[in-house]
Amino acid sequence: MKSSVVSLFIDFYDSYSYNIVHYLTKVNKEKPIVVKADDICYDDFMKYYYDKIDNIVISPGYGNPMLNDKKEKICYRIIKE
């Protein structure tokens, strides 16, 4: 039985992102993989992370999330998969 969980944390530059990372580390018993939103695309996600993670945590980011085109595009494709 697996004793730890590997999370992928997509950071949309929120002011408390690393608080979330800290809590994920405690809960999962393993530090999450942290990727800046500007540094990931769908193809990279599939190539480097898809088979290595158990879940994805998406930071809320600053401002109105409904107005963030990049967040909508990358998150929708990843969640859809």
Phi and psi restraints in degrees (range 20) as a CNS / XPLOR table:
assign (resid 1 and name C) (resid 2 and name N)
       (resid 2 and name CA) (resid 2 and name C) 1.0 -73.4 20.0 2
assign (resid 2 and name N) (resid 2 and name CA)
       (resid 2 and name C) (resid 3 and name N) 1.0 130.3 20.0 2
assign (resid 2 and name C) (resid 3 and name N)
       (resid 3 and name CA) (resid 3 and name C) 1.0 -98.1 20.0 2
assign (resid 3 and name N) (resid 3 and name CA)
       (resid 3 and name C) (resid 4 and name N) 1.0 -8.2 20.0 2
assign (resid 3 and name C) (resid 4 and name N)
       (resid 4 and name CA) (resid 4 and name C) 1.0 -131.9 20.0 2
assign (resid 4 and name N) (resid 4 and name CA)
       (resid 4 and name C) (resid 5 and name N) 1.0 162.1 20.0 2
assign (resid 4 and name C) (resid 5 and name N)
       (resid 5 and name CA) (resid 5 and name C) 1.0 -120.9 20.0 2
assign (resid 5 and name N) (resid 5 and name CA)
       (resid 5 and name C) (resid 6 and name N) 1.0 135.7 20.0 2
assign (resid 5 and name C) (resid 6 and name N)
       (resid 6 and name CA) (resid 6 and name C) 1.0 -103.0 20.0 2
assign (resid 6 and name N) (resid 6 and name CA)
       (resid 6 and name C) (resid 7 and name N) 1.0 117.8 20.0 2
assign (resid 6 and name C) (resid 7 and name N)
       (resid 7 and name CA) (resid 7 and name C) 1.0 -105.6 20.0 2
assign (resid 7 and name N) (resid 7 and name CA)
       (resid 7 and name C) (resid 8 and name N) 1.0 146.7 20.0 2
assign (resid 7 and name C) (resid 8 and name N)
       (resid 8 and name CA) (resid 8 and name C) 1.0 -103.4 20.0 2
assign (resid 8 and name N) (resid 8 and name CA)
       (resid 8 and name C) (resid 9 and name N) 1.0 121.0 20.0 2
assign (resid 8 and name C) (resid 9 and name N)
       (resid 9 and name CA) (resid 9 and name C) 1.0 -105.5 20.0 2
assign (resid 9 and name N) (resid 9 and name CA)
       (resid 9 and name C) (resid 10 and name N) 1.0 114.5 20.0 2
assign (resid 9 and name C) (resid 10 and name N)
       (resid 10 and name CA) (resid 10 and name C) 1.0 -94.1 20.0 2
assign (resid 10 and name N) (resid 10 and name CA)
       (resid 10 and name C) (resid 11 and name N) 1.0 114.0 20.0 2
assign (resid 10 and name C) (resid 11 and name N)
       (resid 11 and name CA) (resid 11 and name C) 1.0 -93.7 20.0 2
assign (resid 11 and name N) (resid 11 and name CA)
       (resid 11 and name C) (resid 12 and name N) 1.0 114.5 20.0 2
assign (resid 11 and name C) (resid 12 and name N)
       (resid 12 and name CA) (resid 12 and name C) 1.0 -99.0 20.0 2
assign (resid 12 and name N) (resid 12 and name CA)
       (resid 12 and name C) (resid 13 and name N) 1.0 34.8 20.0 2
assign (resid 12 and name C) (resid 13 and name N)
       (resid 13 and name CA) (resid 13 and name C) 1.0 61.7 20.0 2
assign (resid 13 and name N) (resid 13 and name CA)
       (resid 13 and name C) (resid 14 and name N) 1.0 40.1 20.0 2
assign (resid 13 and name C) (resid 14 and name N)
       (resid 14 and name CA) (resid 14 and name C) 1.0 -79.7 20.0 2
assign (resid 14 and name N) (resid 14 and name CA)
       (resid 14 and name C) (resid 15 and name N) 1.0 151.5 20.0 2
assign (resid 14 and name C) (resid 15 and name N)
       (resid 15 and name CA) (resid 15 and name C) 1.0 -67.7 20.0 2
assign (resid 15 and name N) (resid 15 and name CA)
       (resid 15 and name C) (resid 16 and name N) 1.0 -21.0 20.0 2
assign (resid 15 and name C) (resid 16 and name N)
       (resid 16 and name CA) (resid 16 and name C) 1.0 -115.5 20.0 2
assign (resid 16 and name N) (resid 16 and name CA)
       (resid 16 and name C) (resid 17 and name N) 1.0 24.6 20.0 2
assign (resid 16 and name C) (resid 17 and name N)
       (resid 17 and name CA) (resid 17 and name C) 1.0 -55.0 20.0 2
assign (resid 17 and name N) (resid 17 and name CA)
       (resid 17 and name C) (resid 18 and name N) 1.0 -44.2 20.0 2
assign (resid 17 and name C) (resid 18 and name N)
       (resid 18 and name CA) (resid 18 and name C) 1.0 -75.5 20.0 2
assign (resid 18 and name N) (resid 18 and name CA)
       (resid 18 and name C) (resid 19 and name N) 1.0 -16.9 20.0 2
assign (resid 18 and name C) (resid 19 and name N)
       (resid 19 and name CA) (resid 19 and name C) 1.0 -66.5 20.0 2
assign (resid 19 and name N) (resid 19 and name CA)
       (resid 19 and name C) (resid 20 and name N) 1.0 -42.9 20.0 2
assign (resid 19 and name C) (resid 20 and name N)
       (resid 20 and name CA) (resid 20 and name C) 1.0 -64.4 20.0 2
assign (resid 20 and name N) (resid 20 and name CA)
       (resid 20 and name C) (resid 21 and name N) 1.0 -43.2 20.0 2
assign (resid 20 and name C) (resid 21 and name N)
       (resid 21 and name CA) (resid 21 and name C) 1.0 -59.3 20.0 2
assign (resid 21 and name N) (resid 21 and name CA)
       (resid 21 and name C) (resid 22 and name N) 1.0 -42.2 20.0 2
assign (resid 21 and name C) (resid 22 and name N)
       (resid 22 and name CA) (resid 22 and name C) 1.0 -60.3 20.0 2
assign (resid 22 and name N) (resid 22 and name CA)
       (resid 22 and name C) (resid 23 and name N) 1.0 -47.0 20.0 2
assign (resid 22 and name C) (resid 23 and name N)
       (resid 23 and name CA) (resid 23 and name C) 1.0 -66.1 20.0 2
assign (resid 23 and name N) (resid 23 and name CA)
       (resid 23 and name C) (resid 24 and name N) 1.0 -39.2 20.0 2
assign (resid 23 and name C) (resid 24 and name N)
       (resid 24 and name CA) (resid 24 and name C) 1.0 -61.1 20.0 2
assign (resid 24 and name N) (resid 24 and name CA)
       (resid 24 and name C) (resid 25 and name N) 1.0 -40.0 20.0 2
assign (resid 24 and name C) (resid 25 and name N)
       (resid 25 and name CA) (resid 25 and name C) 1.0 -60.5 20.0 2
assign (resid 25 and name N) (resid 25 and name CA)
       (resid 25 and name C) (resid 26 and name N) 1.0 -43.6 20.0 2
assign (resid 25 and name C) (resid 26 and name N)
       (resid 26 and name CA) (resid 26 and name C) 1.0 -66.5 20.0 2
assign (resid 26 and name N) (resid 26 and name CA)
       (resid 26 and name C) (resid 27 and name N) 1.0 -46.0 20.0 2
assign (resid 26 and name C) (resid 27 and name N)
       (resid 27 and name CA) (resid 27 and name C) 1.0 -71.0 20.0 2
assign (resid 27 and name N) (resid 27 and name CA)
       (resid 27 and name C) (resid 28 and name N) 1.0 -43.3 20.0 2
assign (resid 27 and name C) (resid 28 and name N)
       (resid 28 and name CA) (resid 28 and name C) 1.0 -83.4 20.0 2
assign (resid 28 and name N) (resid 28 and name CA)
       (resid 28 and name C) (resid 29 and name N) 1.0 -15.1 20.0 2
assign (resid 28 and name C) (resid 29 and name N)
       (resid 29 and name CA) (resid 29 and name C) 1.0 65.4 20.0 2
assign (resid 29 and name N) (resid 29 and name CA)
       (resid 29 and name C) (resid 30 and name N) 1.0 21.4 20.0 2
assign (resid 29 and name C) (resid 30 and name N)
       (resid 30 and name CA) (resid 30 and name C) 1.0 -159.0 20.0 2
assign (resid 30 and name N) (resid 30 and name CA)
       (resid 30 and name C) (resid 31 and name N) 1.0 139.9 20.0 2
assign (resid 30 and name C) (resid 31 and name N)
       (resid 31 and name CA) (resid 31 and name C) 1.0 -67.7 20.0 2
assign (resid 31 and name N) (resid 31 and name CA)
       (resid 31 and name C) (resid 32 and name N) 1.0 134.7 20.0 2
assign (resid 31 and name C) (resid 32 and name N)
       (resid 32 and name CA) (resid 32 and name C) 1.0 -71.2 20.0 2
assign (resid 32 and name N) (resid 32 and name CA)
       (resid 32 and name C) (resid 33 and name N) 1.0 159.6 20.0 2
assign (resid 32 and name C) (resid 33 and name N)
       (resid 33 and name CA) (resid 33 and name C) 1.0 -80.2 20.0 2
assign (resid 33 and name N) (resid 33 and name CA)
       (resid 33 and name C) (resid 34 and name N) 1.0 122.3 20.0 2
assign (resid 33 and name C) (resid 34 and name N)
       (resid 34 and name CA) (resid 34 and name C) 1.0 -106.3 20.0 2
assign (resid 34 and name N) (resid 34 and name CA)
       (resid 34 and name C) (resid 35 and name N) 1.0 126.3 20.0 2
assign (resid 34 and name C) (resid 35 and name N)
       (resid 35 and name CA) (resid 35 and name C) 1.0 -129.5 20.0 2
assign (resid 35 and name N) (resid 35 and name CA)
       (resid 35 and name C) (resid 36 and name N) 1.0 129.9 20.0 2
assign (resid 35 and name C) (resid 36 and name N)
       (resid 36 and name CA) (resid 36 and name C) 1.0 -70.0 20.0 2
assign (resid 36 and name N) (resid 36 and name CA)
       (resid 36 and name C) (resid 37 and name N) 1.0 140.5 20.0 2
assign (resid 36 and name C) (resid 37 and name N)
       (resid 37 and name CA) (resid 37 and name C) 1.0 -56.9 20.0 2
assign (resid 37 and name N) (resid 37 and name CA)
       (resid 37 and name C) (resid 38 and name N) 1.0 -34.1 20.0 2
assign (resid 37 and name C) (resid 38 and name N)
       (resid 38 and name CA) (resid 38 and name C) 1.0 -72.7 20.0 2
assign (resid 38 and name N) (resid 38 and name CA)
       (resid 38 and name C) (resid 39 and name N) 1.0 -13.2 20.0 2
assign (resid 38 and name C) (resid 39 and name N)
       (resid 39 and name CA) (resid 39 and name C) 1.0 -103.1 20.0 2
assign (resid 39 and name N) (resid 39 and name CA)
       (resid 39 and name C) (resid 40 and name N) 1.0 7.4 20.0 2
assign (resid 39 and name C) (resid 40 and name N)
       (resid 40 and name CA) (resid 40 and name C) 1.0 -130.1 20.0 2
assign (resid 40 and name N) (resid 40 and name CA)
       (resid 40 and name C) (resid 41 and name N) 1.0 141.9 20.0 2
assign (resid 40 and name C) (resid 41 and name N)
       (resid 41 and name CA) (resid 41 and name C) 1.0 -131.0 20.0 2
assign (resid 41 and name N) (resid 41 and name CA)
       (resid 41 and name C) (resid 42 and name N) 1.0 171.2 20.0 2
assign (resid 41 and name C) (resid 42 and name N)
       (resid 42 and name CA) (resid 42 and name C) 1.0 -58.7 20.0 2
assign (resid 42 and name N) (resid 42 and name CA)
       (resid 42 and name C) (resid 43 and name N) 1.0 -44.7 20.0 2
assign (resid 42 and name C) (resid 43 and name N)
       (resid 43 and name CA) (resid 43 and name C) 1.0 -62.3 20.0 2
assign (resid 43 and name N) (resid 43 and name CA)
       (resid 43 and name C) (resid 44 and name N) 1.0 -41.1 20.0 2
assign (resid 43 and name C) (resid 44 and name N)
       (resid 44 and name CA) (resid 44 and name C) 1.0 -64.7 20.0 2
assign (resid 44 and name N) (resid 44 and name CA)
       (resid 44 and name C) (resid 45 and name N) 1.0 -41.0 20.0 2
assign (resid 44 and name C) (resid 45 and name N)
       (resid 45 and name CA) (resid 45 and name C) 1.0 -56.8 20.0 2
assign (resid 45 and name N) (resid 45 and name CA)
       (resid 45 and name C) (resid 46 and name N) 1.0 -49.3 20.0 2
assign (resid 45 and name C) (resid 46 and name N)
       (resid 46 and name CA) (resid 46 and name C) 1.0 -65.3 20.0 2
assign (resid 46 and name N) (resid 46 and name CA)
       (resid 46 and name C) (resid 47 and name N) 1.0 -38.7 20.0 2
assign (resid 46 and name C) (resid 47 and name N)
       (resid 47 and name CA) (resid 47 and name C) 1.0 -74.3 20.0 2
assign (resid 47 and name N) (resid 47 and name CA)
       (resid 47 and name C) (resid 48 and name N) 1.0 -44.1 20.0 2
assign (resid 47 and name C) (resid 48 and name N)
       (resid 48 and name CA) (resid 48 and name C) 1.0 -103.5 20.0 2
assign (resid 48 and name N) (resid 48 and name CA)
       (resid 48 and name C) (resid 49 and name N) 1.0 -23.4 20.0 2
assign (resid 48 and name C) (resid 49 and name N)
       (resid 49 and name CA) (resid 49 and name C) 1.0 -122.5 20.0 2
assign (resid 49 and name N) (resid 49 and name CA)
       (resid 49 and name C) (resid 50 and name N) 1.0 -31.3 20.0 2
assign (resid 49 and name C) (resid 50 and name N)
       (resid 50 and name CA) (resid 50 and name C) 1.0 -50.0 20.0 2
assign (resid 50 and name N) (resid 50 and name CA)
       (resid 50 and name C) (resid 51 and name N) 1.0 -48.4 20.0 2
assign (resid 50 and name C) (resid 51 and name N)
       (resid 51 and name CA) (resid 51 and name C) 1.0 -84.7 20.0 2
assign (resid 51 and name N) (resid 51 and name CA)
       (resid 51 and name C) (resid 52 and name N) 1.0 -3.1 20.0 2
assign (resid 51 and name C) (resid 52 and name N)
       (resid 52 and name CA) (resid 52 and name C) 1.0 -107.8 20.0 2
assign (resid 52 and name N) (resid 52 and name CA)
       (resid 52 and name C) (resid 53 and name N) 1.0 -5.9 20.0 2
assign (resid 52 and name C) (resid 53 and name N)
       (resid 53 and name CA) (resid 53 and name C) 1.0 -119.0 20.0 2
assign (resid 53 and name N) (resid 53 and name CA)
       (resid 53 and name C) (resid 54 and name N) 1.0 159.2 20.0 2
assign (resid 53 and name C) (resid 54 and name N)
       (resid 54 and name CA) (resid 54 and name C) 1.0 -101.6 20.0 2
assign (resid 54 and name N) (resid 54 and name CA)
       (resid 54 and name C) (resid 55 and name N) 1.0 -26.7 20.0 2
assign (resid 54 and name C) (resid 55 and name N)
       (resid 55 and name CA) (resid 55 and name C) 1.0 -158.8 20.0 2
assign (resid 55 and name N) (resid 55 and name CA)
       (resid 55 and name C) (resid 56 and name N) 1.0 170.1 20.0 2
assign (resid 55 and name C) (resid 56 and name N)
       (resid 56 and name CA) (resid 56 and name C) 1.0 -125.7 20.0 2
assign (resid 56 and name N) (resid 56 and name CA)
       (resid 56 and name C) (resid 57 and name N) 1.0 134.6 20.0 2
assign (resid 56 and name C) (resid 57 and name N)
       (resid 57 and name CA) (resid 57 and name C) 1.0 -119.1 20.0 2
assign (resid 57 and name N) (resid 57 and name CA)
       (resid 57 and name C) (resid 58 and name N) 1.0 126.7 20.0 2
assign (resid 57 and name C) (resid 58 and name N)
       (resid 58 and name CA) (resid 58 and name C) 1.0 -110.7 20.0 2
assign (resid 58 and name N) (resid 58 and name CA)
       (resid 58 and name C) (resid 59 and name N) 1.0 121.0 20.0 2
assign (resid 58 and name C) (resid 59 and name N)
       (resid 59 and name CA) (resid 59 and name C) 1.0 -68.8 20.0 2
assign (resid 59 and name N) (resid 59 and name CA)
       (resid 59 and name C) (resid 60 and name N) 1.0 150.2 20.0 2
assign (resid 59 and name C) (resid 60 and name N)
       (resid 60 and name CA) (resid 60 and name C) 1.0 -69.8 20.0 2
assign (resid 60 and name N) (resid 60 and name CA)
       (resid 60 and name C) (resid 61 and name N) 1.0 -25.7 20.0 2
assign (resid 60 and name C) (resid 61 and name N)
       (resid 61 and name CA) (resid 61 and name C) 1.0 73.2 20.0 2
assign (resid 61 and name N) (resid 61 and name CA)
       (resid 61 and name C) (resid 62 and name N) 1.0 178.1 20.0 2
assign (resid 61 and name C) (resid 62 and name N)
       (resid 62 and name CA) (resid 62 and name C) 1.0 -95.0 20.0 2
assign (resid 62 and name N) (resid 62 and name CA)
       (resid 62 and name C) (resid 63 and name N) 1.0 159.7 20.0 2
assign (resid 62 and name C) (resid 63 and name N)
       (resid 63 and name CA) (resid 63 and name C) 1.0 73.2 20.0 2
assign (resid 63 and name N) (resid 63 and name CA)
       (resid 63 and name C) (resid 64 and name N) 1.0 -162.1 20.0 2
assign (resid 63 and name C) (resid 64 and name N)
       (resid 64 and name CA) (resid 64 and name C) 1.0 -84.9 20.0 2
assign (resid 64 and name N) (resid 64 and name CA)
       (resid 64 and name C) (resid 65 and name N) 1.0 114.6 20.0 2
assign (resid 64 and name C) (resid 65 and name N)
       (resid 65 and name CA) (resid 65 and name C) 1.0 -63.0 20.0 2
assign (resid 65 and name N) (resid 65 and name CA)
       (resid 65 and name C) (resid 66 and name N) 1.0 -23.0 20.0 2
assign (resid 65 and name C) (resid 66 and name N)
       (resid 66 and name CA) (resid 66 and name C) 1.0 -71.5 20.0 2
assign (resid 66 and name N) (resid 66 and name CA)
       (resid 66 and name C) (resid 67 and name N) 1.0 -15.3 20.0 2
assign (resid 66 and name C) (resid 67 and name N)
       (resid 67 and name CA) (resid 67 and name C) 1.0 -100.6 20.0 2
assign (resid 67 and name N) (resid 67 and name CA)
       (resid 67 and name C) (resid 68 and name N) 1.0 4.6 20.0 2
assign (resid 67 and name C) (resid 68 and name N)
       (resid 68 and name CA) (resid 68 and name C) 1.0 -98.2 20.0 2
assign (resid 68 and name N) (resid 68 and name CA)
       (resid 68 and name C) (resid 69 and name N) 1.0 97.0 20.0 2
assign (resid 68 and name C) (resid 69 and name N)
       (resid 69 and name CA) (resid 69 and name C) 1.0 -60.9 20.0 2
assign (resid 69 and name N) (resid 69 and name CA)
       (resid 69 and name C) (resid 70 and name N) 1.0 -40.9 20.0 2
assign (resid 69 and name C) (resid 70 and name N)
       (resid 70 and name CA) (resid 70 and name C) 1.0 -62.7 20.0 2
assign (resid 70 and name N) (resid 70 and name CA)
       (resid 70 and name C) (resid 71 and name N) 1.0 -44.3 20.0 2
assign (resid 70 and name C) (resid 71 and name N)
       (resid 71 and name CA) (resid 71 and name C) 1.0 -61.1 20.0 2
assign (resid 71 and name N) (resid 71 and name CA)
       (resid 71 and name C) (resid 72 and name N) 1.0 -44.8 20.0 2
assign (resid 71 and name C) (resid 72 and name N)
       (resid 72 and name CA) (resid 72 and name C) 1.0 -61.6 20.0 2
assign (resid 72 and name N) (resid 72 and name CA)
       (resid 72 and name C) (resid 73 and name N) 1.0 -44.1 20.0 2
assign (resid 72 and name C) (resid 73 and name N)
       (resid 73 and name CA) (resid 73 and name C) 1.0 -68.1 20.0 2
assign (resid 73 and name N) (resid 73 and name CA)
       (resid 73 and name C) (resid 74 and name N) 1.0 -52.8 20.0 2
assign (resid 73 and name C) (resid 74 and name N)
       (resid 74 and name CA) (resid 74 and name C) 1.0 -68.5 20.0 2
assign (resid 74 and name N) (resid 74 and name CA)
       (resid 74 and name C) (resid 75 and name N) 1.0 -42.2 20.0 2
assign (resid 74 and name C) (resid 75 and name N)
       (resid 75 and name CA) (resid 75 and name C) 1.0 -67.2 20.0 2
assign (resid 75 and name N) (resid 75 and name CA)
       (resid 75 and name C) (resid 76 and name N) 1.0 -42.0 20.0 2
assign (resid 75 and name C) (resid 76 and name N)
       (resid 76 and name CA) (resid 76 and name C) 1.0 -61.2 20.0 2
assign (resid 76 and name N) (resid 76 and name CA)
       (resid 76 and name C) (resid 77 and name N) 1.0 -45.1 20.0 2
assign (resid 76 and name C) (resid 77 and name N)
       (resid 77 and name CA) (resid 77 and name C) 1.0 -65.7 20.0 2
assign (resid 77 and name N) (resid 77 and name CA)
       (resid 77 and name C) (resid 78 and name N) 1.0 -41.6 20.0 2
assign (resid 77 and name C) (resid 78 and name N)
       (resid 78 and name CA) (resid 78 and name C) 1.0 -67.2 20.0 2
assign (resid 78 and name N) (resid 78 and name CA)
       (resid 78 and name C) (resid 79 and name N) 1.0 -46.2 20.0 2
assign (resid 78 and name C) (resid 79 and name N)
       (resid 79 and name CA) (resid 79 and name C) 1.0 -65.7 20.0 2
assign (resid 79 and name N) (resid 79 and name CA)
       (resid 79 and name C) (resid 80 and name N) 1.0 -38.8 20.0 2
assign (resid 79 and name C) (resid 80 and name N)
       (resid 80 and name CA) (resid 80 and name C) 1.0 -60.1 20.0 2
assign (resid 80 and name N) (resid 80 and name CA)
       (resid 80 and name C) (resid 81 and name N) 1.0 -37.5 20.0 2
